[in-house]
Amino acid sequence: MKQKQPKLSKFRSTPKLHYRVALMAPRSQSCNRLSFGNRQVSQKLSLEVSEKSPTESFNGDMPAQAIETLQKKEAEILSRCEGLEKIKPTIRDYTRGIALCAKSKQWQLACNILSRMPSVNVSPNTITYNATLNACVKAAQWEQVLHLFAVMPDLQVSCDTISYNAAITAWSKGGQWQQAVNLFDAMASANLPTVISYNTTINALGNQSQWEDALKMFDTMVNEQLSPDVFSYGAAMNACKKGDNTWQQVLSLFEAMPCQAVSPNTTIYNTSIT
């Protein structure tokens, strides 16, 4: 009498299920069109499915309960993936992208990102503009700095200390010391100047041989109870060197540095002895 062959499980003939559908199925193709801000989320979902799906270790004799559990997991992953297409990059994403452009001096790309924001209903704010200004300053694109600074009020974007400092730097580098001083005066009326603001304006005056005005601004900084740093002294001393018979002012500044607990650097020493 022949021994009966055991019946094959109804699951043995079923090909292995692959649950990487989060990136393969037509319903999730929208995930591949996500912007850079959401791509990591999509990749995370794909990795989650790959790691948590037990189909790699299961054989054909998969219990019905396990099949049901995996199908629920598949539906959950697909639902989450389809919801990603509704997520759009935030203003923080754009600002971070512009900041990355600044690090590599890609000022044109930074300006391009800024200009595209309104088309996706994301309004740039002061921080976003400052990041773009910084990209232009690092690339020495002074005209672009001044253009961005000029359009900020028209777009109802507030200018802060960083914005003003960037514009003053642009005027200074362009040799327009009067414009730099006018902008500094506008800052002063809003109580915005910092040590950096003073340093930049003193540099602008010194580069155009306006050493008397540079010294007055240095004195104003001290009177405003702002502590001059080594760059403040360097800018003032450099301005004095542009005048005639001003070596006494240079030495006076040098001797005053210990009183402000400022240590001279190599540039300061060179300025004081030449």
Disulfide bonds with the S-S distance in Angstrom:
Cys31-Cys81 1.94
